[in-house]
Amino acid sequence: MNNTLTTDTNWDLEIKPHDNLFNLHLKDVWSYRDLLLLLVRRDFVSFYKQTIFGPVWLFVQPIFTTITFTIVFSKLAKISTEDIPAPLFYLTGNIAWNYFSDCLNKSSSVFRDNASIFGKVYFPRLIMPISIVISNLIRFGIQFLLFLCMMVYFAFQGHPLHPNLYVLLFPVIILLMAILGLGLGMIISAMTTKYRDLTFLMGFGVQLLMYATPIIYPLSAAPARYRAYISLNPLSGLIETFRYGFTGKGEFFVGAFMYSVAASIVLFLLGLIVFNRVEKTFVDTV
Amino acid sequence: MSIAIKAENISKAYQIGEFSTGTLTRDIERWWALLRGKEDPFLRIGETNDRSSKGGSDIVWSLKDINFDIQQGDAVGIIGRNGAGKSTLLKILSRVTTPTTGSVKVKGRIASLLEVGTGFHPELTGRENIFLNGAILGMRKHEIKKHFDAIVDFAGVERYVDTPVKRYSSGMYVRLAFAVAAHLESEILIVDEVLAVGDAEFQKKCLGKMGDVSQNEGRTVLFVSHNMGAVNQLCKKGILLKNGQLAFSDTAEKTVREYLRSEVGNGMISSKSIVGTFTDKITFKRVSINGILDSQPSVKPSEKVDIKIEGTCFKSMDAFRVNLSLYKDGIRIFTAHDTHSPYSIETGEFQKHIIIPEYLLRPGEYLISIGGHCAGYENSSMDWIFASEVFSFNIIEEWSPNNDFNGAGLINLPLI
């Protein structure tokens, strides 16, 4: 018996109760990259299966929301849109917000939504939230085309739109919004596996969070004493920069932007660690 | 031969009962103890996991101090009663959950099949699901491509491969799902009772494929089943779990025998083990053979097997019959009634006999399940009661001209 034991020291895998908190198994994630792509494809394909218009539905939601926002907030409530044509202003906010809130909502319920799969087969759990973000990124990309079309239309109408160099920050903003949504989502998903209390908060919390973000109003239109609180929301800096880059309206604060960057990264890393900690045993408590 | 899986002292504790507001305070207590570097105060109470008796704490040990080595290329059957910890062990081995203490060391890639069709999406076509399911089970895309035709062929769904699986019959669905799993390229395959689905022909095909995987391809297979015949047929080694502990481990044949010996009662039937639609009207008390009051009596082939079933009837019935099923190695040899036609039964004790003629059964271990039928009871066309695996007996080997040693199969054909 002993001689066989001595020859077998190079195990491929060791299943232990506790693992290093910072071991994120990224190598595992990489070896499952095909699954990641297939999951993204599944999300996308199953979205428009058995519909006539298919991906066209992706345009319908932002168009109708934009029309509603324009009527309610611009025409009725007369909230300033900083000289940006109201539909364009609300469309930027809407598609960016949808992108973020979908990332957050879906990744915050990732354990519960996939409990049946997670309970039966192992793959790096991180694959699931990442696939959610990529799916949403594709959806956002399609909706972004709508935004570009509308921008061109308003430019031809003679509205003064001044895209500037900050437009180059756009990919960074998209990435930051993704990791912010993902990070927060993972933290919440980890916290709700045992106690579901937070899911109730999530239900209306995300909706309310929209009002704490410059989606339907520009930051400059917010009363001065609230402005500091709104700026505490890491999303504020990102969305303001997004609008500023494409339209040249509003302002770009380096400090606010850097704060958003730092907050996103911190929340993301925290989310990763917490998620990683919970993924091992959540099956027992979910 | 080298070791493929090495389990060292694995234990798994579960918290039973509900998670609610009351558990939070305990969680905080536990967290506080861990923070001070002390032992988890709620894990100390060591109780075995006996689901029928009520324990004192909310923690049960679903597995306790399990140690074993599995050699590369072995097919190992894991058996035990419901709740013995089989599934928990598989879950730990397939990394779905972690052990509370102890560790498992593994050499090679593990693919686990705890359920067929995990991750199948009803809206996607068969083709898309093969890729998705394969990837979930750990295959790379090029591996799936390589086996794609073989998978479709094994499942027998060529015609439906581009149809959403929600339009599949349940049989096609299961066949496709198993086919994907059967073509995994991992060195270790873990299979939990998934063969219970599908028709007899497909079950045979699955068993054949699994035998292939372990014997011809030299891969390690762990197989959990209640089908002792399948375990005997497929596996070389066996592990018997009992109340979360490793009770026995040897060759598959010996382990199955130990399971039947230890887990099957001495003929006394507790009312808890009787299920059915009229358990309030009638109950079984004891099964005995040839008047022997012993667990697992031995009977010579030259003797008749006189199976006596005793019970109590609480309410008279017009059309009742007792039946008996005899199993060997998980295969049902027959189900027989005590009489040809139903009879009326009065309240009070009753005794019924079913007699198996001499020289009919070949040497080996036999397992008895008993039941009863009542026609026309309370307007339902057929009411039933059943008690599974209540008694076992041995037919010993004894040479005689009527019991030819060279004969094979389950029974001897009575020569008339």
Interface residues (C-beta under 8 A of the other chain):
Chain A: T4 L5 T7 D8 N10 W11 D12 L13 E14 I15 K16 P17 H18 S31 Y32 D34 L35 L38 L39 R41 R42 V45 S46 K49 Q50 S116 I117 F118 G119 K120 V121 Y122 F123 K194 Y195 K280 T281 V283 D284 T285
Chain B: M1 S2 I3 K6 Y14 Q15 F19 L24 D27 K91 I92 L93 S94 R95 V96 T97 T98 P99 T100 T101 G102 S103 V104 K105 V106 K107 G108 R109 I110 S112 L114 E115 T118 G119 H121 E123 L124 E128 F131 L132 A135 I136 L137 G138 M139 R140 K141 P164
